[in-house]
Amino acid sequence: MYDHNDHYNFSVLTKPPMQGFLAKRLRFHFVGAFAVSLGVAAFYKFAVAEPRKKAYADFYRNYDSMKDFEEMKVGIFQSTK
């Protein structure tokens, strides 16, 4: 004779640890997001902002506005002659 209990012999599954699960995952993701944001900010500062400030400083160190105006006067500012 066929016994149904032999066919359905399941092992007992343990419950997943749900208490405090969200807080633990959020803590991990907050730390990760903070680290990534600091990395991106540092990359932007040293790869974009500092070279841009240096380029502006180099440009204005030797910039002569009157010389530039005289050069533009030839083509664009024809009415100022």
Contacts in CASP RR format, 6 or more apart in sequence:
PFRMAT RR
TARGET T0000
AUTHOR 0000-0000-0000
METHOD contacts of the structure
MODEL  1
MYDHNDHYNFSVLTKPPMQGFLAKRLRFHFVGAFAVSLGVAAFYKFAVAE
PRKKAYADFYRNYDSMKDFEEMKVGIFQSTK
69 77 0 8 1.000
73 80 0 8 1.000
73 81 0 8 1.000
END
